C-alpha cells in the first residue's frame, strides 16, 4: 500500500465562508478535507485556497500519518465526525461502499457528469463499484522502480546502464540477484558474492526491505511476481478468488525470503518501525524498490546522490509494475453534499492537478497534468522514465480490488510475515489462501 514519510499532524484553514462540514476540525463552518501525504500537503493547500477564492466555500485541510489517518477515519465514520472529503485508497473503498459510508458521486450535480476521459486510461474505472456507482474522482497514479545509491553503484564497478537490463527469475534470481549480492557488503568490506562474506554482520544490504507486503506486495515483491504470469485474483477489479496457492507465486516468495537468509536483504524483524527510505539515506542499503510517490523523498536527502532504474524483466521477458491510483471521496454523512461534490470536482480538475504537477511530488491522474509533472521533475534533473515507461509500455497490472479487504489483510499480513522472516516456507500460503477464499463463499 502507498505510504510516505510520516509528518506531524498538520491543519491548514483556508478562508471565506461555507456551510457545515462533517469532520471535527477547528472551524465547524468549513468543509473538512483529509489526506495522509505530507509531501502533497502544500499543493493541496494551494488547491483549496484557489477553490475558496473562486467559490466562497471554505476548506479546512488536515494531514496525518498513514496509520493515524485510517484509524481516525474509521472512528469518524462510527462517531459521525468523518471529514466531508478525504483521500481514498483502492484497498479501502470497497469496504466503505459495503458499509454505506461513501456518497455516490453520480448522485451529486457537480460530479454526476465529470468528463473522465481527461484521466490516464483506466483510472476512473477503478472507482466504479459493483453497484455501478462512482465513489471517487482520480487524483494521481503510481508505479514502481528502483532507487539506487550512485556512489555505491560506482564503488561496486557498475554503471547506471548496467541496471537497465537486469533480468530476474525465481530459481536463481538472475542478474538481479547477482547485482544485489555484489552490492551487499559486510562489516569487513567483503561483498556478498565473495568468499568469506559474513551474512550475520552486514554493513550495506544490496536490497532494502519495506516489509513483507501483506497480500499485495506493492513495493516489496509484486513487480517480480507480476512477470511470472501470476495474478492476485481471478479477475480484477472485483475478483472473488485469490491465487496465493499458485506454485509460481510461492516459488517467487521463497526466493524473496532467501535474500534475507543470504544476508543480501535485512531481516524482517529489523524493519519494524523503520523507514526504508531513511535507512537507504543512512547508507544501509544500495537499492530500494519503491513507488513513484517517493521520488521527492529519495532525491531530497542531503549528501546522497540518487539514481532511478527500471525494474528487472522476468520470465515473461517483460517488466511489470502494480498500477495504483488514489481518489477523493465524499463521506455519506456530510451535511453539505453539493459543496463537497464541488470540491471533489475541483480536486479532480486540470486546474488543481496542474498545481500538483508543478510541485513535482506525484503523477497527477489528468493525462496532461502528468506530462507537466514529468517536465517538472526533469527541470530538477530527475529522470522519472523508469516509472513512466510502465504506463507507456502497458506493463502494469492493477492493485487488487475486491471485497473483504481488511479481513484478507488480517489473514495475509501474518502469513506473509512468517514467510519473509524465514519461519515457514511459502507453501504455507496455501492454507492462508484457503482462508481468504472462504470469505467469498
C-alpha positions as CSV (number, residue, x, y, z in Angstrom):
1,X,0.0,0.0,0.0
2,X,1.1,3.5,-0.6
3,X,2.7,5.2,2.4
4,X,5.0,8.2,2.7
5,X,7.1,9.9,5.3
6,X,5.0,10.4,8.4
7,X,4.9,14.1,9.4
8,X,3.3,15.6,12.4
9,X,-0.4,16.1,12.1
10,X,-1.0,19.4,10.3
11,X,-4.1,21.5,9.8
12,X,-4.5,24.4,7.4
13,X,-7.6,26.6,7.4
14,X,-8.4,28.3,4.1
15,X,-10.6,31.3,4.1
16,X,-14.0,32.5,3.2
17,X,-17.4,31.1,4.2
18,X,-19.0,27.7,3.8
19,X,-21.7,25.6,5.2
20,X,-21.1,22.9,7.8
21,X,-18.7,20.0,7.3
22,X,-18.7,16.5,8.8
23,X,-15.3,16.5,10.5
24,X,-14.1,17.6,13.9
25,X,-11.7,20.3,12.7
26,X,-11.5,23.7,14.3
27,X,-13.9,25.5,12.0
28,X,-17.3,23.9,12.0
29,X,-18.4,26.1,9.1
30,X,-15.7,24.7,6.7
31,X,-15.6,21.7,4.5
32,X,-13.1,19.2,6.1
33,X,-10.6,17.6,3.8
34,X,-8.2,14.9,4.9
35,X,-5.0,13.5,3.3
36,X,-2.1,11.5,4.6
37,X,0.8,12.5,2.4
38,X,2.9,15.4,4.0
39,X,4.7,15.9,0.7
40,X,1.5,16.7,-1.1
41,X,0.1,19.0,1.7
42,X,1.4,22.3,0.3
43,X,0.0,21.6,-3.2
44,X,-3.5,20.7,-1.9
45,X,-3.5,23.7,0.5
46,X,-3.0,25.8,-2.7
47,X,-5.8,23.9,-4.5
48,X,-8.1,24.5,-1.5
49,X,-7.2,28.2,-1.4
50,X,-7.9,28.6,-5.1
51,X,-11.2,26.8,-4.7
52,X,-12.2,29.0,-1.9
53,X,-11.3,32.1,-3.8
54,X,-13.5,31.1,-6.8
55,X,-16.5,29.7,-4.9
56,X,-16.5,31.2,-1.5
57,X,-16.6,27.8,0.1
58,X,-14.1,27.5,2.9
59,X,-12.0,24.3,3.3
60,X,-10.0,23.1,6.2
61,X,-7.2,20.7,5.2
62,X,-5.8,18.1,7.7
63,X,-2.8,15.9,7.1
64,X,-1.8,13.0,9.3
65,X,0.4,9.9,9.0
66,X,-0.8,6.7,7.3
67,X,-1.8,4.7,10.4
68,X,-3.3,7.6,12.3
69,X,-5.2,8.5,9.1
70,X,-7.1,5.3,8.7
71,X,-7.8,4.9,12.4
72,X,-9.2,8.4,12.7
73,X,-11.3,7.9,9.6
74,X,-12.8,4.7,10.8
75,X,-13.6,6.2,14.2
76,X,-15.1,9.2,12.4
77,X,-17.4,7.0,10.5
78,X,-18.6,5.5,13.7
79,X,-19.0,8.8,15.5
80,X,-20.3,10.7,12.5
81,X,-17.3,13.1,12.6
82,X,-15.6,11.9,9.5
83,X,-14.4,14.6,7.0
84,X,-16.6,15.7,4.2
85,X,-14.0,14.9,1.7
86,X,-11.0,12.6,2.0
87,X,-8.2,10.9,0.0
88,X,-9.2,7.3,-0.5
89,X,-7.3,4.1,-1.4
90,X,-8.3,1.3,-3.7
91,X,-7.8,-1.3,-0.9
92,X,-10.2,0.5,1.4
93,X,-13.1,1.8,-0.6
94,X,-14.9,-1.5,-1.4
95,X,-15.5,-2.0,2.3
96,X,-16.6,1.7,2.8
97,X,-19.1,1.2,0.0
98,X,-20.4,-2.0,1.5
99,X,-20.9,-0.2,4.8
100,X,-22.7,2.7,3.2
101,X,-20.1,5.2,4.2
102,X,-19.4,6.8,0.8
103,X,-21.6,9.2,-1.2
104,X,-22.1,8.0,-4.8
105,X,-20.7,10.8,-6.9
106,X,-23.4,10.1,-9.5
107,X,-25.9,11.5,-7.0
108,X,-24.4,15.0,-6.8
109,X,-24.8,17.5,-9.5
110,X,-21.2,18.7,-9.5
111,X,-19.7,15.2,-10.0
112,X,-22.5,13.4,-11.9
113,X,-21.3,14.2,-15.4
114,X,-17.5,14.8,-15.0
115,X,-15.5,14.1,-18.2
116,X,-13.4,11.1,-17.1
117,X,-11.6,10.9,-20.4
118,X,-9.2,13.5,-19.1
119,X,-7.6,10.9,-16.8
120,X,-5.0,8.3,-17.6
121,X,-6.7,5.4,-19.2
122,X,-8.4,3.0,-16.7
123,X,-8.0,5.2,-13.6
124,X,-11.6,6.4,-13.5
125,X,-13.0,2.9,-14.0
126,X,-11.3,1.7,-10.8
127,X,-13.6,3.8,-8.7
128,X,-16.9,2.4,-10.1
129,X,-18.1,-0.2,-7.6
130,X,-20.0,-3.4,-8.3
131,X,-23.2,-1.4,-7.8
132,X,-22.4,0.6,-10.9
133,X,-21.9,3.9,-9.0
134,X,-18.8,6.0,-8.9
135,X,-17.2,6.7,-5.5
136,X,-14.1,8.7,-6.3
137,X,-12.5,11.0,-8.8
138,X,-8.9,10.1,-9.6
139,X,-6.2,12.3,-8.2
140,X,-2.9,10.6,-9.2
141,X,-1.3,7.3,-10.2
142,X,1.8,5.4,-9.3
143,X,4.2,2.7,-10.5
144,X,7.3,1.0,-9.1
145,X,11.0,1.5,-9.9
146,X,14.4,1.0,-8.3
147,X,16.1,3.8,-6.4
148,X,19.9,3.3,-6.1
149,X,22.8,5.0,-4.4
150,X,25.1,6.3,-7.2
151,X,28.3,6.2,-5.1
152,X,27.7,2.6,-4.0
153,X,26.9,1.6,-7.6
154,X,30.2,3.1,-8.8
155,X,32.2,1.6,-6.0
156,X,30.8,-1.8,-7.0
157,X,32.0,-1.3,-10.5
158,X,28.6,-0.9,-12.1
159,X,27.3,1.9,-14.3
160,X,23.7,3.1,-14.4
161,X,23.3,1.3,-17.8
162,X,24.1,-2.0,-16.0
163,X,20.8,-1.6,-14.1
164,X,18.7,-1.0,-17.1
165,X,19.0,-4.6,-18.5
166,X,18.6,-6.7,-15.3
167,X,16.7,-9.9,-15.5
168,X,15.1,-12.0,-12.7
169,X,13.7,-15.4,-12.2
170,X,12.5,-17.3,-9.1
171,X,15.1,-20.1,-9.5
172,X,18.4,-18.3,-9.1
173,X,17.4,-14.6,-9.1
174,X,19.0,-14.0,-12.5
175,X,21.3,-11.0,-12.9
176,X,19.1,-9.1,-10.4
177,X,20.3,-11.3,-7.6
178,X,23.9,-11.1,-8.9
179,X,23.8,-7.3,-8.6
180,X,22.1,-7.4,-5.2
181,X,24.7,-9.8,-3.9
182,X,27.6,-7.7,-5.2
183,X,26.2,-4.5,-3.7
184,X,25.9,-6.2,-0.3
185,X,29.0,-5.6,1.9
186,X,29.8,-7.0,5.3
187,X,31.4,-5.1,8.1
188,X,34.9,-6.3,7.0
189,X,34.3,-4.9,3.4
190,X,33.7,-8.3,1.9
191,X,31.0,-8.4,-0.8
192,X,28.1,-10.8,-0.9
193,X,29.4,-12.7,-3.9
194,X,32.9,-13.0,-2.5
195,X,34.3,-15.8,-0.3
196,X,34.2,-15.0,3.4
197,X,31.1,-12.8,3.3
198,X,29.6,-12.6,6.8
199,X,25.9,-12.6,6.4
200,X,25.3,-12.1,10.1
201,X,27.3,-8.8,10.2
202,X,26.3,-6.8,7.2
203,X,27.1,-3.1,6.8
204,X,25.3,-2.5,3.5
205,X,22.4,-4.6,2.1
206,X,22.1,-4.9,-1.6
207,X,18.3,-4.5,-1.4
208,X,16.4,-2.7,1.2
209,X,13.2,-4.1,2.7
210,X,10.0,-2.2,3.3
211,X,8.1,-5.1,4.9
212,X,6.6,-8.4,4.0
213,X,4.0,-6.8,1.8
214,X,0.9,-8.5,3.2
215,X,-1.3,-9.8,0.4
216,X,-0.5,-7.0,-2.1
217,X,3.3,-6.7,-2.1
218,X,3.0,-3.4,-3.9
219,X,6.6,-2.2,-3.4
220,X,8.1,-5.3,-2.0
221,X,7.6,-8.1,-4.5
222,X,4.7,-7.5,-6.9
223,X,7.0,-6.1,-9.6
224,X,8.6,-9.5,-9.7
225,X,5.6,-11.9,-9.3
226,X,3.9,-9.8,-12.0
227,X,6.5,-11.0,-14.5
228,X,5.7,-14.7,-14.0
229,X,2.1,-14.6,-15.3
230,X,0.8,-14.8,-11.7
231,X,-2.2,-12.6,-10.8
232,X,-3.5,-11.8,-7.3
233,X,-7.1,-12.7,-8.2
234,X,-9.1,-14.5,-10.9
235,X,-10.2,-11.1,-12.3
236,X,-9.5,-7.5,-11.3
237,X,-11.3,-5.5,-10.2
238,X,-13.9,-7.4,-8.2
239,X,-12.4,-10.8,-8.3
240,X,-13.7,-13.5,-6.0
241,X,-10.8,-15.9,-5.9
242,X,-7.2,-15.3,-4.8
243,X,-4.2,-17.2,-6.1
244,X,-1.7,-17.4,-3.2
245,X,-1.5,-21.2,-3.7
246,X,0.0,-20.8,-7.2
247,X,3.4,-22.6,-7.5
248,X,5.0,-19.8,-9.4
249,X,3.9,-17.3,-6.7
250,X,5.2,-19.5,-3.9
251,X,8.5,-20.1,-5.7
252,X,8.9,-16.3,-6.0
253,X,8.2,-15.8,-2.3
254,X,10.7,-18.5,-1.4
255,X,13.3,-16.7,-3.5
256,X,12.4,-13.3,-1.9
257,X,12.8,-14.7,1.6
258,X,16.1,-16.3,0.7
259,X,17.7,-12.8,0.2
260,X,17.5,-12.1,3.9
261,X,18.9,-15.6,4.8
262,X,21.8,-14.9,2.5
263,X,22.5,-11.5,4.1
264,X,21.6,-9.6,0.9
265,X,18.4,-8.0,2.4
266,X,17.6,-7.0,6.1
267,X,15.9,-9.5,8.3
268,X,12.2,-8.6,8.6
269,X,12.2,-8.0,12.3
270,X,14.8,-5.3,11.9
271,X,12.5,-3.2,9.7
272,X,9.6,-2.8,12.2
273,X,9.1,0.9,12.9
274,X,11.9,1.8,10.5
275,X,11.7,3.8,7.2
276,X,13.3,2.0,4.3
277,X,14.0,5.4,2.7
278,X,15.7,6.7,5.8
279,X,17.9,3.7,6.2
280,X,18.8,4.0,2.5
281,X,19.8,7.6,3.1
282,X,21.9,6.5,6.0
283,X,23.9,4.2,3.7
284,X,22.4,0.9,5.0
285,X,21.2,-0.3,1.6
286,X,22.2,0.3,-2.0
287,X,18.9,-0.5,-3.9
288,X,15.3,0.2,-2.9
289,X,12.2,-0.9,-4.9
290,X,9.7,1.8,-4.1
291,X,6.8,3.8,-5.6
292,X,6.8,7.0,-7.6
293,X,5.2,8.9,-4.8
294,X,8.6,8.6,-3.0
295,X,10.6,10.4,-5.7
296,X,10.8,13.7,-3.8
297,X,11.9,12.0,-0.6
298,X,14.6,9.9,-2.1
299,X,16.0,12.7,-4.2
300,X,15.8,15.2,-1.4
301,X,18.3,13.7,1.0
302,X,21.3,15.8,1.6
303,X,24.6,14.2,0.7
304,X,23.1,11.2,-1.2
305,X,23.3,11.1,-4.9
306,X,20.3,9.0,-6.1
307,X,19.5,7.4,-9.4
308,X,16.4,5.7,-10.6
309,X,16.4,2.4,-12.6
310,X,13.7,0.3,-14.1
311,X,12.5,-2.9,-12.5
312,X,14.1,-6.1,-14.0
313,X,12.5,-8.2,-16.7
314,X,11.2,-11.5,-15.6
315,X,10.3,-14.9,-17.0
316,X,7.7,-13.3,-19.3
317,X,10.5,-11.3,-20.9
318,X,8.8,-8.1,-19.8
319,X,8.9,-5.7,-16.8
320,X,5.9,-5.3,-14.5
321,X,4.6,-2.9,-12.0
322,X,1.5,-2.6,-9.9
323,X,-0.6,0.4,-11.1
324,X,-2.4,2.2,-8.3
325,X,-4.3,5.4,-8.2
326,X,-5.8,7.4,-5.3
327,X,-9.1,9.3,-5.5
328,X,-11.0,11.8,-3.5
329,X,-14.3,10.6,-2.0
330,X,-17.2,12.1,0.0
331,X,-18.4,10.9,3.4
332,X,-22.0,9.7,3.1
333,X,-22.8,11.6,6.3
334,X,-21.7,15.0,5.1
335,X,-24.3,17.7,5.7
336,X,-23.0,19.6,2.7
337,X,-23.1,17.0,-0.2
338,X,-23.3,19.5,-3.0
339,X,-20.5,21.7,-1.7
340,X,-18.4,18.6,-1.0
341,X,-19.0,17.5,-4.6
342,X,-18.0,20.9,-6.0
343,X,-14.7,20.5,-4.1
344,X,-14.1,16.9,-5.3
345,X,-14.8,18.0,-8.9
346,X,-12.2,20.8,-8.5
347,X,-9.7,18.4,-6.9
348,X,-10.1,16.2,-10.0
349,X,-9.8,19.1,-12.4
350,X,-6.9,20.2,-14.6
351,X,-6.7,23.4,-12.6
352,X,-5.9,21.7,-9.4
353,X,-3.9,18.8,-10.8
354,X,-1.7,21.3,-12.7
355,X,-0.8,22.8,-9.3
356,X,0.1,19.3,-8.0
357,X,2.1,18.7,-11.2
358,X,4.2,21.9,-10.7
359,X,5.1,20.7,-7.1
360,X,6.6,17.5,-8.6
361,X,5.5,15.2,-5.8
362,X,3.3,12.7,-7.7
363,X,2.0,12.0,-11.2
364,X,-1.5,13.5,-11.4
365,X,-4.4,11.5,-12.8
366,X,-5.1,14.0,-15.5
367,X,-3.0,13.0,-18.5
368,X,-1.8,16.5,-19.5
369,X,-1.0,17.3,-15.8
370,X,1.1,14.1,-15.5
371,X,3.1,15.2,-18.5
372,X,3.7,18.6,-16.7
373,X,4.8,16.7,-13.6
374,X,7.3,14.7,-15.7
375,X,8.6,18.0,-17.1
376,X,8.8,19.5,-13.6
377,X,10.9,16.5,-12.4
378,X,13.2,16.8,-15.5
379,X,13.7,20.5,-14.7
380,X,15.1,19.4,-11.3
381,X,17.4,17.0,-13.1
382,X,15.4,13.9,-12.2
383,X,14.8,11.2,-14.8
384,X,11.5,9.6,-14.0
385,X,11.2,7.5,-17.1
386,X,11.7,4.2,-15.2
387,X,8.3,5.0,-13.6
388,X,6.5,6.4,-16.7
389,X,7.7,3.6,-19.0
390,X,5.4,1.2,-17.4
391,X,2.4,3.2,-18.5
392,X,3.9,3.9,-21.9
393,X,4.7,0.2,-22.5
394,X,1.5,-1.1,-20.9
395,X,3.4,-3.2,-18.5
396,X,1.2,-2.5,-15.5
397,X,-1.4,-4.6,-13.6
398,X,-4.0,-3.3,-11.2
399,X,-3.8,-3.1,-7.4
400,X,-6.2,-6.0,-6.3
401,X,-9.6,-4.6,-5.7
402,X,-12.1,-7.0,-4.0
403,X,-14.5,-7.2,-1.1
404,X,-13.2,-8.2,2.3
405,X,-10.0,-6.2,2.1
406,X,-9.5,-5.8,5.8
407,X,-10.2,-9.4,6.6
408,X,-7.9,-10.5,3.8
409,X,-5.2,-8.3,5.2
410,X,-5.8,-9.8,8.7
411,X,-5.0,-13.2,7.2
412,X,-2.3,-12.4,4.8
413,X,-0.2,-9.9,6.8
414,X,0.9,-12.5,9.4
415,X,1.1,-15.3,6.8
416,X,3.5,-13.2,4.7
417,X,5.5,-12.1,7.7
418,X,6.1,-15.7,8.6
419,X,7.3,-16.5,5.1
420,X,9.6,-13.4,4.6
421,X,11.0,-13.9,8.1
422,X,12.0,-17.4,7.2
423,X,9.9,-19.1,9.8
424,X,7.9,-21.2,7.3
425,X,8.2,-22.0,3.6
426,X,5.9,-20.3,1.0
427,X,4.0,-23.5,0.6
428,X,2.3,-22.5,3.9
429,X,0.5,-19.8,2.0
430,X,-1.8,-22.4,0.6
431,X,-3.6,-22.6,3.9
432,X,-3.9,-18.8,4.1
433,X,-5.2,-18.8,0.6
434,X,-8.0,-21.2,1.6
435,X,-8.9,-18.9,4.4
436,X,-9.1,-15.9,2.1
437,X,-11.2,-17.7,-0.5
438,X,-13.6,-18.9,2.2
439,X,-14.5,-15.3,2.7
440,X,-16.2,-15.3,-0.7
441,X,-18.2,-18.5,-0.3
